[in-house]
């Protein structure tokens, strides 16, 4: 994974999201649509409780808001979400 990569999650509506990886505002992967609860469940499994809590709060602010997650094990999260660099 490229240094400084971030998972971006855009909640399209309350059941569907769009995700991608980016670095310095440049997209590293194609955007992928999936269920909002899938993003939450993967983050919950791979993040500490504190990191997950902060991400989840940011993610649920509103539809159209992009939440970002930067963690050391982003490779594992990207693999489970099927984001290919």
C-alpha positions in Angstrom: 0.0 0.0 0.0 1.2 3.5 -0.8 2.4 5.5 2.2 -0.3 7.9 3.4 -3.1 6.0 1.7 -6.6 6.6 3.0 -9.9 4.8 2.7 -12.6 7.2 1.6 -16.3 6.3 2.2 -19.0 8.4 0.7 -22.5 7.6 2.0 -24.8 8.0 -1.1 -27.9 7.3 0.9 -28.7 5.4 4.1 -28.2 2.0 2.5 -25.6 2.5 -0.1 -22.0 3.9 -0.1 -19.2 4.5 -2.5 -15.6 3.7 -1.4 -12.1 4.2 -2.8 -8.5 4.6 -1.7 -6.6 7.9 -2.2 -3.3 9.6 -1.4 -2.9 13.4 -1.3 -6.3 13.8 -3.0 -5.4 11.5 -5.9 -7.5 8.3 -6.3 -5.5 5.1 -6.2 -8.4 2.8 -6.9 -11.6 2.8 -8.9 -14.7 3.8 -6.8 -16.9 0.9 -5.8 -20.5 0.9 -4.6 -21.6 -1.4 -1.8 -23.9 -1.6 1.2 -23.3 1.0 4.0 -23.4 -1.8 6.6 -20.6 -3.7 4.8 -18.2 -0.7 5.2 -19.1 -0.4 8.9 -18.7 -4.1 9.6 -15.3 -4.3 7.9 -14.0 -1.2 9.8 -15.3 -2.7 13.1 -13.4 -5.9 12.5 -10.1 -4.3 11.6 -9.9 -1.2 13.8 -9.5 -0.6 17.4 -12.6 0.5 19.3 -11.4 4.1 19.5 -10.5 4.4 15.8 -13.7 2.7 14.8 -15.8 5.0 17.0 -14.2 8.1 15.4 -14.7 6.8 11.9 -18.2 5.6 12.5 -19.2 9.0 13.9 -17.7 10.8 10.9 -19.2 8.3 8.5 -22.7 8.8 9.8 -22.7 12.7 9.8 -24.8 12.8 6.7 -25.4 11.4 3.2 -23.0 13.1 0.8 -20.2 13.4 3.4 -16.9 11.7 2.8 -15.4 10.0 5.9 -11.8 9.0 5.8 -9.9 6.2 7.5 -6.1 5.9 7.8 -4.8 3.0 9.7 -1.7 0.8 9.6 -3.6 -2.3 8.4 -5.3 -0.6 5.5 -4.1 -3.4 3.2 -6.3 -5.9 5.0 -9.3 -3.5 4.9 -8.8 -2.8 1.2 -8.5 -6.5 0.4 -11.7 -7.4 2.3 -13.6 -4.5 0.5 -12.1 -5.7 -2.8 -10.3 -2.4 -3.6 -7.5 -3.1 -6.0 -4.5 -0.7 -6.2 
